[in-house]
Amino acid sequence: MSEWLHDLFSGRPWWMNLAMVFCGFMAFVYMPWDIFWKPVEADQEVWFGVMFTGWAAKLAAVPHWFVYGALAYGFRRRRSWMRIAAPLYSAQVAIGMLLWPNFQYGSWTGFLLGLISGLPFAFLTLAFWNARDHFVHKRGSLRERYGDWAVITGASAGIGLEFARALARDGIHCVLVARRREKLNALATELKEQFQVEVRVEAADLASPDGPDQVADAVADIDVGILVNNAGVGYAGRFDKQETGRLREMVNLNCVAPVVLTSRLLPGMRDRGRGAMIVSGSVAGRQPLPLHGIYSATKAFDLHLGEALWAEMRADGVDVLVLEPGPTLTEFQQAAGELPHEGASASSVVNAALDALGQQPSVVAGWWNWVRANLASRFGSRPLVAYVARHIMERQTPEEMR
Ligand SMILES: NC(=O)c1ccc[n+]([C@@H]2O[C@H](COP(=O)([O-])OP(=O)(O)OC[C@H]3O[C@@H](n4cnc5c(N)ncnc54)[C@H](OP(=O)(O)O)[C@@H]3O)[C@@H](O)[C@H]2O)c1
């Protein structure tokens, strides 16, 4: 509890913490009461100094609720849009406070009341404007934070390949792991030439019983600062139409391999007092996903594994992050046997992960994916969510596998 409170309030000036608590109170306590319990005839809302009453006030309270929710989230996660949103909202309140008593009481009384109530918010606006750099997230050097070497699984394609590029760009030496040696060799040449880093290639089948240990043995002579457990596959289709062997391989690759590799490499990070482990989960892990049932179960496993380790390892200086991409344009769809569909770029997904590393236990890449993942997992009833998910997955699954 005390660690959570420290986490919640550290790194922000006290007055900004107060603003965050106020916005949280408004979003979670006052606005729900105002909208759902307060009698309509007693309702009043002020926007830009204009007073709304009755049903108009009830309606005007809905965007107010949204704004407070967004501001509380923005303070908590230091979102860059808060550079504008915080001073803008505070300025809006200042203007409202300044104008409203003038409309209400007129003459000098209204003017003085407006000045007294509006000035503190004008100062707050100025303070937010001056502190806007607080919301510029500086990632800093990953090499300085975590160490010289990274192990990246699934580096021969897609998200893993982009992780390798991003880490090498930061001067980090890379161990590239996947089955296709020729792809890894080509990437190794690219990284060495472009970023002058050392690169090792470890071709291994991480779904095999010995694969993860083989990789851990191969890197035993280096201090691994960052482990990216990214290799993973999907397998689209109805459970009773899927092959048992392929299902077993998917569970081994998506679940067993990250457990073994983390178990072998994390103690070294703990002993050195610094390190990072990223595991590629998926928004598919947030809810049951019919026609991708075992895949979504493996990604729920990754989510719980990573978030639990995040809380366990923080005090030892090891940052853990679960990356939850939505659909991403890589080889994944083809390998999983899905029908082609739109997706984000792998580099944008990797950027989201590296920005969030050390800040939070998990990150959903892309705001629309975040909305969908949270709406479904937090507000939907479980049967409804499963049915809707099935409907969506049908569009991505070949007919013979539905
Ligand atoms: N793309 C998406 O829409 C999406 C969405 C959510 C989450 N994710 C997750 O993101 C991660 C990366 O996926 P991606 O989109 O980059 O897919 P990808 O382009 O298909 O890449 C998968 C990587 O995993 C490696 N791999 C597959 N089987 C392996 C095995 N048995 N042993 C060792 N390596 C193996 C592949 O290399 P080799 O074939 O050379 O072995 C490849 O490097 C996965 O965990 C996936 O579940 C992807």
The ligand as an SDF file (V2000), in Angstrom:
LIG
                    3D

 48 52  0  0  0  0  0  0  0  0999 V2000
    1.0820   -8.5870  -34.8930 N   0  0  0  0  0  0  0  0  0  0  0  0
    0.0350   -8.4800  -34.1240 C   0  0  0  0  0  0  0  0  0  0  0  0
   -1.0870   -8.1580  -34.5760 O   0  0  0  0  0  0  0  0  0  0  0  0
    0.1720   -8.7130  -32.6290 C   0  0  0  0  0  0  0  0  0  0  0  0
   -0.8560   -8.2500  -31.8070 C   0  0  0  0  0  0  0  0  0  0  0  0
   -0.7580   -8.4700  -30.4470 C   0  0  0  0  0  0  0  0  0  0  0  0
    0.3490   -9.0990  -29.9140 C   0  0  0  0  0  0  0  0  0  0  0  0
    1.3420   -9.5500  -30.7330 N   0  0  0  0  0  0  0  0  0  0  0  0
    2.4610  -10.2560  -30.1030 C   0  0  0  0  0  0  0  0  0  0  0  0
    3.6810   -9.6400  -30.4700 O   0  0  0  0  0  0  0  0  0  0  0  0
    4.7170  -10.6090  -30.4850 C   0  0  0  0  0  0  0  0  0  0  0  0
    5.5090  -10.4920  -31.7880 C   0  0  0  0  0  0  0  0  0  0  0  0
    4.6510  -10.7680  -32.8520 O   0  0  0  0  0  0  0  0  0  0  0  0
    4.8520  -10.1400  -34.2850 P   0  0  0  0  0  0  0  0  0  0  0  0
    3.6080   -9.4170  -34.6130 O   0  0  0  0  0  0  0  0  0  0  0  0
    6.1280   -9.4440  -34.3980 O   0  0  0  0  0  0  0  0  0  0  0  0
    4.8440  -11.5100  -35.1180 O   0  0  0  0  0  0  0  0  0  0  0  0
    5.8140  -12.0260  -36.2680 P   0  0  0  0  0  0  0  0  0  0  0  0
    6.1220  -10.9570  -37.2460 O   0  0  0  0  0  0  0  0  0  0  0  0
    5.1670  -13.2770  -36.7820 O   0  0  0  0  0  0  0  0  0  0  0  0
    7.1350  -12.4070  -35.4780 O   0  0  0  0  0  0  0  0  0  0  0  0
    7.1690  -13.5020  -34.6110 C   0  0  0  0  0  0  0  0  0  0  0  0
    8.5920  -13.7430  -34.1900 C   0  0  0  0  0  0  0  0  0  0  0  0
    8.6150  -14.8720  -33.3130 O   0  0  0  0  0  0  0  0  0  0  0  0
    9.5700  -15.8040  -33.7900 C   0  0  0  0  0  0  0  0  0  0  0  0
    9.1690  -17.1660  -33.4930 N   0  0  0  0  0  0  0  0  0  0  0  0
    8.0400  -17.8000  -33.8830 C   0  0  0  0  0  0  0  0  0  0  0  0
    8.0500  -19.0680  -33.4430 N   0  0  0  0  0  0  0  0  0  0  0  0
    9.2270  -19.2320  -32.7850 C   0  0  0  0  0  0  0  0  0  0  0  0
    9.8290  -20.3240  -32.1260 C   0  0  0  0  0  0  0  0  0  0  0  0
    9.2210  -21.5100  -32.0490 N   0  0  0  0  0  0  0  0  0  0  0  0
   11.0490  -20.1590  -31.5670 N   0  0  0  0  0  0  0  0  0  0  0  0
   11.6750  -18.9750  -31.6400 C   0  0  0  0  0  0  0  0  0  0  0  0
   11.1460  -17.9000  -32.2470 N   0  0  0  0  0  0  0  0  0  0  0  0
    9.9440  -18.0330  -32.8120 C   0  0  0  0  0  0  0  0  0  0  0  0
    9.5910  -15.5790  -35.3080 C   0  0  0  0  0  0  0  0  0  0  0  0
   10.8350  -15.9610  -35.8620 O   0  0  0  0  0  0  0  0  0  0  0  0
   11.1300  -17.3220  -36.6310 P   0  0  0  0  0  0  0  0  0  0  0  0
    9.9320  -17.6450  -37.4620 O   0  0  0  0  0  0  0  0  0  0  0  0
   12.3400  -17.0070  -37.4050 O   0  0  0  0  0  0  0  0  0  0  0  0
   11.3730  -18.3330  -35.5450 O   0  0  0  0  0  0  0  0  0  0  0  0
    9.4710  -14.0630  -35.3600 C   0  0  0  0  0  0  0  0  0  0  0  0
   10.7190  -13.4780  -35.1710 O   0  0  0  0  0  0  0  0  0  0  0  0
    4.0610  -11.9620  -30.2950 C   0  0  0  0  0  0  0  0  0  0  0  0
    4.2290  -12.3690  -28.9530 O   0  0  0  0  0  0  0  0  0  0  0  0
    2.5980  -11.6950  -30.5600 C   0  0  0  0  0  0  0  0  0  0  0  0
    1.7600  -12.5470  -29.8380 O   0  0  0  0  0  0  0  0  0  0  0  0
    1.2830   -9.3550  -32.0850 C   0  0  0  0  0  0  0  0  0  0  0  0
  1  2  1  0
  2  3  2  0
  2  4  1  0
  4  5  1  0
  4 48  2  0
  5  6  2  0
  6  7  1  0
  7  8  2  0
  8  9  1  0
  8 48  1  0
  9 10  1  0
  9 46  1  0
 10 11  1  0
 11 12  1  0
 11 44  1  0
 12 13  1  0
 13 14  1  0
 14 15  2  0
 14 16  1  0
 14 17  1  0
 17 18  1  0
 18 19  2  0
 18 20  1  0
 18 21  1  0
 21 22  1  0
 22 23  1  0
 23 24  1  0
 23 42  1  0
 24 25  1  0
 25 26  1  0
 25 36  1  0
 26 27  1  0
 26 35  1  0
 27 28  2  0
 28 29  1  0
 29 30  1  0
 29 35  2  0
 30 31  1  0
 30 32  2  0
 32 33  1  0
 33 34  2  0
 34 35  1  0
 36 37  1  0
 36 42  1  0
 37 38  1  0
 38 39  2  0
 38 40  1  0
 38 41  1  0
 42 43  1  0
 44 45  1  0
 44 46  1  0
 46 47  1  0
M  CHG  2   8   1  16  -1
M  END
$$$$
